[in-house]
Amino acid sequence: MTAERLLLEAVDASLELGVHGNLAASLESLAGVYAGQNRLEFAIRLLAAANAYRWEHVRPLNTEEEKRVATITARVRAEAGPIRFGLPGPAENPSP
């Protein structure tokens, strides 16, 4: 089973069971998979969705998550370029 399939199942299970605690982390991890596959549109949308979810539900990143998401975001920004990628960086979007 691929990482993509496992993460999609994790997202589906979270939504189906109403257990959203790890939803943002699963979306961010899936964005990392898509970034590795050069599927940048999907990666950008997932990062934006995870960011919006964290803000709406006040679920800030812990230190390790912040490093992981920053790495994924940097990779996608480098590939997509600044105009196509509109998600604010950490300095522009401080933790709630």
ZAMITOR-509499 format. One record per atom (N, C-alpha, C): residue number from 1; residue in three letters; atom name; x, y, z negated. Coordinates in Angstrom, 2 decimals. Example, Ala and Ser with C-alpha at 12.3 -4.5 7.8 and 13.67 -1.06 7.14 Angstrom:
BEGIN
(1 'ala' 'N' (13.19 -5.69 -7.80))
(1 'ala' 'CA' (12.30 -4.50 -7.80))
(1 'ala' 'C' (13.20 -3.30 -7.80))
(2 'ser' 'N' (12.85 -2.25 -7.08))
(2 'ser' 'CA' (13.67 -1.06 -7.14))
(2 'ser' 'C' (12.90 0.03 -7.87))
END
This chain:
BEGIN
(1 'met' 'N' (0.85 -1.17 0.00))
(1 'met' 'CA' (0.00 0.00 0.00))
(1 'met' 'C' (0.90 1.24 0.00))
(2 'thr' 'N' (0.54 2.23 0.79))
(2 'thr' 'CA' (1.36 3.43 0.91))
(2 'thr' 'C' (1.07 4.42 -0.22))
(3 'ala' 'N' (2.02 5.32 -0.41))
(3 'ala' 'CA' (1.83 6.37 -1.42))
(3 'ala' 'C' (0.60 7.21 -1.08))
(4 'glu' 'N' (0.42 7.49 0.20))
(4 'glu' 'CA' (-0.74 8.29 0.61))
(4 'glu' 'C' (-2.04 7.60 0.19))
(5 'arg' 'N' (-2.16 6.32 0.49))
(5 'arg' 'CA' (-3.39 5.59 0.16))
(5 'arg' 'C' (-3.62 5.55 -1.36))
(6 'leu' 'N' (-2.55 5.30 -2.12))
(6 'leu' 'CA' (-2.68 5.25 -3.58))
(6 'leu' 'C' (-3.13 6.60 -4.14))
(7 'leu' 'N' (-2.56 7.68 -3.62))
(7 'leu' 'CA' (-2.94 9.01 -4.10))
(7 'leu' 'C' (-4.37 9.37 -3.69))
(8 'leu' 'N' (-4.77 8.98 -2.49))
(8 'leu' 'CA' (-6.15 9.23 -2.07))
(8 'leu' 'C' (-7.13 8.45 -2.97))
(9 'glu' 'N' (-6.76 7.23 -3.33))
(9 'glu' 'CA' (-7.60 6.45 -4.24))
(9 'glu' 'C' (-7.66 7.11 -5.62))
(10 'ala' 'N' (-6.54 7.67 -6.07))
(10 'ala' 'CA' (-6.53 8.36 -7.37))
(10 'ala' 'C' (-7.44 9.58 -7.35))
(11 'val' 'N' (-7.40 10.33 -6.26))
(11 'val' 'CA' (-8.28 11.50 -6.12))
(11 'val' 'C' (-9.74 11.05 -6.10))
(12 'asp' 'N' (-10.04 10.04 -5.29))
(12 'asp' 'CA' (-11.42 9.53 -5.22))
(12 'asp' 'C' (-11.92 9.06 -6.58))
(13 'ala' 'N' (-11.08 8.31 -7.29))
(13 'ala' 'CA' (-11.48 7.80 -8.61))
(13 'ala' 'C' (-11.72 8.94 -9.59))
(14 'ser' 'N' (-10.85 9.94 -9.56))
(14 'ser' 'CA' (-11.02 11.10 -10.46))
(14 'ser' 'C' (-12.35 11.79 -10.21))
(15 'leu' 'N' (-12.67 11.98 -8.94))
(15 'leu' 'CA' (-13.92 12.66 -8.60))
(15 'leu' 'C' (-15.13 11.79 -8.92))
(16 'glu' 'N' (-15.04 10.50 -8.60))
(16 'glu' 'CA' (-16.16 9.59 -8.84))
(16 'glu' 'C' (-16.46 9.43 -10.33))
(17 'leu' 'N' (-15.41 9.33 -11.13))
(17 'leu' 'CA' (-15.59 9.11 -12.57))
(17 'leu' 'C' (-15.76 10.40 -13.36))
(18 'gly' 'N' (-15.54 11.53 -12.70))
(18 'gly' 'CA' (-15.64 12.81 -13.39))
(18 'gly' 'C' (-14.48 13.06 -14.34))
(19 'val' 'N' (-13.38 12.37 -14.12))
(19 'val' 'CA' (-12.18 12.51 -14.96))
(19 'val' 'C' (-11.19 13.34 -14.14))
(20 'his' 'N' (-11.22 14.63 -14.36))
(20 'his' 'CA' (-10.46 15.53 -13.49))
(20 'his' 'C' (-9.11 15.95 -14.06))
(21 'gly' 'N' (-8.71 15.37 -15.16))
(21 'gly' 'CA' (-7.47 15.78 -15.82))
(21 'gly' 'C' (-6.24 15.70 -14.94))
(22 'asn' 'N' (-6.16 14.69 -14.11))
(22 'asn' 'CA' (-4.98 14.52 -13.25))
(22 'asn' 'C' (-5.25 14.89 -11.80))
(23 'leu' 'N' (-6.39 15.48 -11.53))
(23 'leu' 'CA' (-6.76 15.79 -10.16))
(23 'leu' 'C' (-5.75 16.71 -9.49))
(24 'ala' 'N' (-5.39 17.80 -10.14))
(24 'ala' 'CA' (-4.45 18.75 -9.54))
(24 'ala' 'C' (-3.10 18.09 -9.27))
(25 'ala' 'N' (-2.62 17.29 -10.21))
(25 'ala' 'CA' (-1.34 16.61 -10.02))
(25 'ala' 'C' (-1.40 15.63 -8.85))
(26 'ser' 'N' (-2.51 14.94 -8.70))
(26 'ser' 'CA' (-2.67 14.01 -7.57))
(26 'ser' 'C' (-2.68 14.77 -6.25))
(27 'leu' 'N' (-3.38 15.91 -6.22))
(27 'leu' 'CA' (-3.41 16.72 -5.01))
(27 'leu' 'C' (-2.02 17.25 -4.66))
(28 'glu' 'N' (-1.28 17.69 -5.68))
(28 'glu' 'CA' (0.08 18.19 -5.45))
(28 'glu' 'C' (1.00 17.09 -4.96))
(29 'ser' 'N' (0.87 15.90 -5.53))
(29 'ser' 'CA' (1.69 14.77 -5.09))
(29 'ser' 'C' (1.34 14.39 -3.65))
(30 'leu' 'N' (0.06 14.40 -3.33))
(30 'leu' 'CA' (-0.36 14.11 -1.96))
(30 'leu' 'C' (0.19 15.16 -1.00))
(31 'ala' 'N' (0.23 16.42 -1.43))
(31 'ala' 'CA' (0.83 17.47 -0.61))
(31 'ala' 'C' (2.30 17.17 -0.35))
(32 'gly' 'N' (2.99 16.63 -1.35))
(32 'gly' 'CA' (4.39 16.24 -1.16))
(32 'gly' 'C' (4.54 15.14 -0.13))
(33 'val' 'N' (3.63 14.17 -0.14))
(33 'val' 'CA' (3.65 13.10 0.86))
(33 'val' 'C' (3.44 13.70 2.24))
(34 'tyr' 'N' (2.44 14.57 2.37))
(34 'tyr' 'CA' (2.16 15.18 3.67))
(34 'tyr' 'C' (3.30 16.08 4.14))
(35 'ala' 'N' (3.94 16.76 3.23))
(35 'ala' 'CA' (5.10 17.59 3.60))
(35 'ala' 'C' (6.20 16.70 4.16))
(36 'gly' 'N' (6.42 15.54 3.54))
(36 'gly' 'CA' (7.42 14.59 4.02))
(36 'gly' 'C' (7.10 14.03 5.39))
(37 'gln' 'N' (5.82 14.01 5.74))
(37 'gln' 'CA' (5.38 13.54 7.05))
(37 'gln' 'C' (5.25 14.69 8.05))
(38 'asn' 'N' (5.63 15.89 7.63))
(38 'asn' 'CA' (5.53 17.11 8.44))
(38 'asn' 'C' (4.07 17.42 8.81))
(39 'arg' 'N' (3.15 17.05 7.95))
(39 'arg' 'CA' (1.73 17.37 8.12))
(39 'arg' 'C' (1.45 18.59 7.26))
(40 'leu' 'N' (1.97 19.72 7.73))
(40 'leu' 'CA' (2.02 20.93 6.92))
(40 'leu' 'C' (0.66 21.53 6.62))
(41 'glu' 'N' (-0.27 21.49 7.57))
(41 'glu' 'CA' (-1.60 22.06 7.31))
(41 'glu' 'C' (-2.26 21.37 6.12))
(42 'phe' 'N' (-2.19 20.04 6.10))
(42 'phe' 'CA' (-2.77 19.30 4.98))
(42 'phe' 'C' (-2.05 19.64 3.68))
(43 'ala' 'N' (-0.73 19.69 3.73))
(43 'ala' 'CA' (0.05 20.01 2.53))
(43 'ala' 'C' (-0.32 21.39 1.99))
(44 'ile' 'N' (-0.42 22.37 2.87))
(44 'ile' 'CA' (-0.77 23.73 2.46))
(44 'ile' 'C' (-2.16 23.76 1.81))
(45 'arg' 'N' (-3.11 23.11 2.44))
(45 'arg' 'CA' (-4.48 23.10 1.90))
(45 'arg' 'C' (-4.55 22.41 0.54))
(46 'leu' 'N' (-3.81 21.32 0.38))
(46 'leu' 'CA' (-3.82 20.62 -0.90))
(46 'leu' 'C' (-3.16 21.43 -2.00))
(47 'leu' 'N' (-2.04 22.09 -1.66))
(47 'leu' 'CA' (-1.39 22.95 -2.66))
(47 'leu' 'C' (-2.31 24.09 -3.07))
(48 'ala' 'N' (-3.01 24.66 -2.10))
(48 'ala' 'CA' (-3.95 25.75 -2.42))
(48 'ala' 'C' (-5.11 25.25 -3.27))
(49 'ala' 'N' (-5.64 24.07 -2.95))
(49 'ala' 'CA' (-6.75 23.50 -3.72))
(49 'ala' 'C' (-6.31 23.20 -5.15))
(50 'ala' 'N' (-5.12 22.62 -5.31))
(50 'ala' 'CA' (-4.61 22.30 -6.65))
(50 'ala' 'C' (-4.39 23.58 -7.45))
(51 'asn' 'N' (-3.84 24.60 -6.79))
(51 'asn' 'CA' (-3.60 25.88 -7.46))
(51 'asn' 'C' (-4.92 26.50 -7.92))
(52 'ala' 'N' (-5.92 26.48 -7.05))
(52 'ala' 'CA' (-7.24 27.04 -7.41))
(52 'ala' 'C' (-7.86 26.25 -8.56))
(53 'tyr' 'N' (-7.73 24.94 -8.52))
(53 'tyr' 'CA' (-8.28 24.10 -9.59))
(53 'tyr' 'C' (-7.61 24.42 -10.92))
(54 'arg' 'N' (-6.29 24.54 -10.90))
(54 'arg' 'CA' (-5.56 24.85 -12.14))
(54 'arg' 'C' (-6.01 26.19 -12.71))
(55 'trp' 'N' (-6.20 27.19 -11.85))
(55 'trp' 'CA' (-6.63 28.51 -12.32))
(55 'trp' 'C' (-8.05 28.47 -12.86))
(56 'glu' 'N' (-8.92 27.78 -12.15))
(56 'glu' 'CA' (-10.33 27.74 -12.57))
(56 'glu' 'C' (-10.51 26.98 -13.88))
(57 'his' 'N' (-9.73 25.94 -14.08))
(57 'his' 'CA' (-9.87 25.10 -15.26))
(57 'his' 'C' (-8.78 25.32 -16.30))
(58 'val' 'N' (-8.00 26.37 -16.13))
(58 'val' 'CA' (-6.92 26.75 -17.05))
(58 'val' 'C' (-6.07 25.53 -17.42))
(59 'arg' 'N' (-5.48 24.95 -16.39))
(59 'arg' 'CA' (-4.59 23.81 -16.57))
(59 'arg' 'C' (-3.22 24.19 -16.01))
(60 'pro' 'N' (-2.44 24.94 -16.78))
(60 'pro' 'CA' (-1.13 25.38 -16.28))
(60 'pro' 'C' (-0.18 24.20 -16.12))
(61 'leu' 'N' (0.79 24.41 -15.26))
(61 'leu' 'CA' (1.82 23.40 -15.04))
(61 'leu' 'C' (2.75 23.32 -16.24))
(62 'asn' 'N' (3.14 22.11 -16.63))
(62 'asn' 'CA' (4.20 22.01 -17.62))
(62 'asn' 'C' (5.53 22.15 -16.88))
(63 'thr' 'N' (6.63 22.16 -17.59))
(63 'thr' 'CA' (7.94 22.43 -16.99))
(63 'thr' 'C' (8.29 21.46 -15.88))
(64 'glu' 'N' (8.09 20.18 -16.11))
(64 'glu' 'CA' (8.42 19.18 -15.09))
(64 'glu' 'C' (7.50 19.30 -13.87))
(65 'glu' 'N' (6.21 19.52 -14.12))
(65 'glu' 'CA' (5.28 19.69 -13.01))
(65 'glu' 'C' (5.64 20.94 -12.20))
(66 'glu' 'N' (6.01 21.98 -12.91))
(66 'glu' 'CA' (6.37 23.23 -12.23))
(66 'glu' 'C' (7.55 23.02 -11.29))
(67 'lys' 'N' (8.55 22.28 -11.75))
(67 'lys' 'CA' (9.72 21.98 -10.90))
(67 'lys' 'C' (9.29 21.16 -9.68))
(68 'arg' 'N' (8.45 20.16 -9.91))
(68 'arg' 'CA' (8.00 19.28 -8.82))
(68 'arg' 'C' (7.21 20.07 -7.79))
(69 'val' 'N' (6.27 20.88 -8.25))
(69 'val' 'CA' (5.44 21.67 -7.33))
(69 'val' 'C' (6.27 22.74 -6.62))
(70 'ala' 'N' (7.22 23.34 -7.32))
(70 'ala' 'CA' (8.10 24.34 -6.69))
(70 'ala' 'C' (8.91 23.72 -5.57))
(71 'thr' 'N' (9.37 22.49 -5.76))
(71 'thr' 'CA' (10.14 21.79 -4.73))
(71 'thr' 'C' (9.26 21.52 -3.51))
(72 'ile' 'N' (8.05 21.03 -3.74))
(72 'ile' 'CA' (7.12 20.76 -2.63))
(72 'ile' 'C' (6.77 22.06 -1.91))
(73 'thr' 'N' (6.45 23.10 -2.68))
(73 'thr' 'CA' (6.08 24.39 -2.10))
(73 'thr' 'C' (7.22 24.98 -1.29))
(74 'ala' 'N' (8.43 24.91 -1.81))
(74 'ala' 'CA' (9.59 25.44 -1.09))
(74 'ala' 'C' (9.80 24.72 0.24))
(75 'arg' 'N' (9.62 23.41 0.22))
(75 'arg' 'CA' (9.78 22.63 1.45))
(75 'arg' 'C' (8.74 23.04 2.49))
(76 'val' 'N' (7.49 23.16 2.06))
(76 'val' 'CA' (6.42 23.53 2.98))
(76 'val' 'C' (6.61 24.95 3.48))
(77 'arg' 'N' (6.98 25.87 2.59))
(77 'arg' 'CA' (7.23 27.26 3.01))
(77 'arg' 'C' (8.35 27.33 4.04))
(78 'ala' 'N' (9.41 26.57 3.83))
(78 'ala' 'CA' (10.55 26.58 4.75))
(78 'ala' 'C' (10.13 26.07 6.13))
(79 'glu' 'N' (9.30 25.05 6.16))
(79 'glu' 'CA' (8.86 24.47 7.43))
(79 'glu' 'C' (7.79 25.32 8.11))
(80 'ala' 'N' (6.82 25.81 7.33))
(80 'ala' 'CA' (5.68 26.51 7.89))
(80 'ala' 'C' (5.96 27.98 8.16))
(81 'gly' 'N' (6.84 28.58 7.38))
(81 'gly' 'CA' (7.12 29.99 7.54))
(81 'gly' 'C' (6.21 30.83 6.65))
(82 'pro' 'N' (6.59 32.08 6.41))
(82 'pro' 'CA' (5.87 32.93 5.45))
(82 'pro' 'C' (4.48 33.36 5.91))
(83 'ile' 'N' (4.24 33.50 7.19))
(83 'ile' 'CA' (2.94 33.99 7.64))
(83 'ile' 'C' (1.89 32.88 7.55))
(84 'arg' 'N' (2.26 31.70 7.96))
(84 'arg' 'CA' (1.32 30.59 7.95))
(84 'arg' 'C' (1.02 30.12 6.53))
(85 'phe' 'N' (1.95 30.31 5.62))
(85 'phe' 'CA' (1.81 29.81 4.26))
(85 'phe' 'C' (1.48 30.98 3.36))
(86 'gly' 'N' (0.23 31.09 2.90))
(86 'gly' 'CA' (-0.20 32.24 2.12))
(86 'gly' 'C' (-0.37 32.03 0.64))
(87 'leu' 'N' (-0.02 30.85 0.12))
(87 'leu' 'CA' (-0.16 30.59 -1.31))
(87 'leu' 'C' (0.88 31.39 -2.07))
(88 'pro' 'N' (0.48 32.16 -3.09))
(88 'pro' 'CA' (1.45 32.96 -3.84))
(88 'pro' 'C' (2.50 32.09 -4.52))
(89 'gly' 'N' (3.69 32.61 -4.62))
(89 'gly' 'CA' (4.76 31.92 -5.34))
(89 'gly' 'C' (4.60 32.13 -6.84))
(90 'pro' 'N' (5.42 31.46 -7.66))
(90 'pro' 'CA' (5.29 31.56 -9.11))
(90 'pro' 'C' (5.36 33.00 -9.63))
(91 'ala' 'N' (6.21 33.83 -9.05))
(91 'ala' 'CA' (6.35 35.21 -9.52))
(91 'ala' 'C' (5.08 36.02 -9.22))
(92 'glu' 'N' (4.38 35.66 -8.14))
(92 'glu' 'CA' (3.19 36.38 -7.75))
(92 'glu' 'C' (1.94 35.83 -8.42))
(93 'asn' 'N' (2.04 34.66 -9.02))
(93 'asn' 'CA' (0.88 33.97 -9.58))
(93 'asn' 'C' (1.28 33.32 -10.90))
(94 'pro' 'N' (1.50 34.12 -11.95))
(94 'pro' 'CA' (1.96 33.56 -13.22))
(94 'pro' 'C' (0.94 32.61 -13.82))
(95 'ser' 'N' (1.40 31.72 -14.66))
(95 'ser' 'CA' (0.52 30.74 -15.31))
(95 'ser' 'C' (-0.54 31.46 -16.14))
(96 'pro' 'N' (-1.76 30.86 -16.18))
(96 'pro' 'CA' (-2.84 31.49 -16.96))
(96 'pro' 'C' (-2.55 31.47 -18.44))
END
